[in-house]
Amino acid sequence: MGRGGNKVNGKENANDRRKKHFKGSVGKCLLLIGCLLLLTACSSKKETFSPNVTEEPKEETVKDWIAQSNGSFLKNADGNSEEKLYCFQDVEGNSYEASLLETVPKCSYDFSYLKNDEKTGYKRYEDPKGNVTARFGIDVSEFQGEEIDWKQVKESGIEFVMIRLGYRAYGESGSLVLDAMYDQNVKGALEAGLQVGVYFFSQAVSPVEAVEEAEFVLEHLKHYEITGPVVFDTEEIKWDTARTDDNTRQDFTNYCKVFCDTIKHAGYDPMIYANMKWMTFMLDMEQLGEYDFWYADYHEIPQCPYHYKIWQYSETGAVPGIAGNVDLNLWFQED
C-alpha cells in the first residue's frame, strides 16, 4: 500500500511505511495455474496465525474446495450440516483455512464481471445484473514524492484518492506524526476534482490511544471538504518489534470500534483496512459487521468471503502524473 516508507538495511521502516503483505499477480495466463495451486495448497495443509499451533497436513482432494463467484474458496458450501470453511493464501504462499462465520455479511460481487481495460491495463468492474459498478482510484503518501501532477492523474481516469493523513510511530514513544505531504496532496487532489478519503496507520495499545488517533485525524480533516472514507489501518509488523506486539485479537477489534465510532460521530464515513490474514486471525469479524472494509489482496481475483467496499488490488501500479509505483483500488458502488 502506498503508505510510504524508507528501507534501512534491506528492511521496510514501519514507522514511516505500511508493510506490504501481498505480491502482485503476473498476467491472466497465470490465473488458472494460480487457482489450481491455491486449491491444492488449501487441501493439503492447515496453518494458523499463531506460531505455537501446528497441525499435520490433511489428505483431501482439490474437489473439496469450490471456487465461488465472489473469488473465495469454500468447503461444505452446499448447505449440509458440516462446518463451512474457506481457504486463502498469503503473499509468501502460505495457505490457511478457517471457519466461515455465518453472521458476518458476505461478499456479493460476481468477479466474472471483472475486466482489464485493454487501453490502460487497469481493472474495471460492472455488474449490470446486480447493479454494482466500481470506481477506480489510488492511494498515496509522502513516499510518492513531492511533485504529483494531480491534473494529469485526474485526466488518466482516476476517480478517487486515499491519502495518508499520518501514523503513530511503532517505537516506544508512540508519537503521532502528520504525513509530510498530507496537506499538499489533499489540496492538489481536491483542486483537480478528485474525491478524497484518508487513512491513518495505527499503533494504538489502549482505547484512549485509539480515541487520540481519531481526534488527531479529525483535527486535520476540518480544513478540507473530505467526502471519502476515513480509514483505520492496523496490521502486522513483520520485520521488527512494535508497540502493538502484545495486543490481543480483542484489543485490535476494540480499537477498530473505538476509532470508527469516534469518526462516525463527527459525521464522516469510517472504514477499516485489512488483508485476509488479519481479518481471519487478528480481528473478531463478528463484532465488526456494521463497519465497512478496505480489503487488500494482490491476487488476480480477491479471496475474501466477507463484504468489503474497496479492493486494493495492486501495489505496483503506474499512473500518469506520479513517479514510481502506486497502489491501485476499486471502490464498489451498489445502486
JONOR-V353716 format. One record per pair of residues at least 6 apart in sequence whose C-alpha atoms are under 6 Angstrom apart, sorted by the first residue. I is the first residue (numbers start at 1). GAP is how many residues later the second one is. Records with the same first field share a line. If there is no record, write none. Layout:
I=GAP + GAP
//
This chain:
1=314 + 326
2=137 + 138 + 139 + 324 + 325
3=14 + 15 + 138
4=13 + 137 + 138 + 139
5=8 + 11 + 12
6=7
7=6
15=154 + 155
22=69 + 276
23=68 + 275
24=274 + 290
25=274 + 275
39=23
40=22
42=45 + 53
43=17 + 19
44=13 + 14 + 15
45=12 + 13
46=50 + 51
47=49
64=11
65=8 + 9 + 10
66=7 + 8
67=6
69=41 + 42
70=39 + 40 + 41
71=230 + 231 + 232
72=231 + 232 + 233
73=13 + 14
74=11 + 12
75=9 + 10
76=8
77=7
84=15 + 16
85=13 + 14 + 15
86=11 + 12
87=9 + 10
88=7 + 8
89=6
104=182 + 185
105=201 + 202
106=199 + 200 + 201
107=198 + 199 + 200
113=12 + 13 + 14
114=10 + 11
115=8 + 9
116=6 + 7 + 8
125=8 + 9
126=6 + 7
131=204
132=201 + 202
133=199 + 200
134=196 + 197 + 198 + 199
135=195 + 196
136=22 + 23 + 193 + 194
137=21 + 22 + 23 + 24 + 192
138=23 + 189 + 190 + 191
139=22 + 23 + 24 + 188
140=23
141=22 + 23
142=38 + 39
148=173 + 174
149=172
150=38 + 39 + 42
151=41
152=169
153=167 + 168
159=35
160=34 + 35 + 36
161=35
162=34 + 35 + 36
163=35
164=34 + 35
165=14 + 17 + 33 + 34 + 35
166=11 + 12 + 13 + 34
167=9 + 10 + 33 + 34 + 35
168=6 + 7 + 8 + 34 + 35
169=6
170=33 + 72 + 73
196=30 + 32
197=31 + 32 + 33
198=32
199=31 + 32
200=32 + 33
201=32
202=31 + 32
203=41
204=6
205=39
207=48
210=45 + 49
211=48
214=45
229=40 + 41
230=39 + 40 + 41
231=39 + 40 + 41
232=40
233=40
249=33 + 34
253=30 + 31
260=10
263=7
264=6
271=21 + 22
272=21 + 22
273=20 + 21
274=21
275=20 + 21
292=16
293=15 + 16
294=15 + 16
295=16
296=15 + 16
297=16
298=15 + 16
309=22 + 23
310=20 + 21
311=18 + 19
312=16 + 17
313=15 + 16
314=13 + 14
315=11 + 12
316=9 + 10
317=8 + 9 + 10 + 11
318=7
//
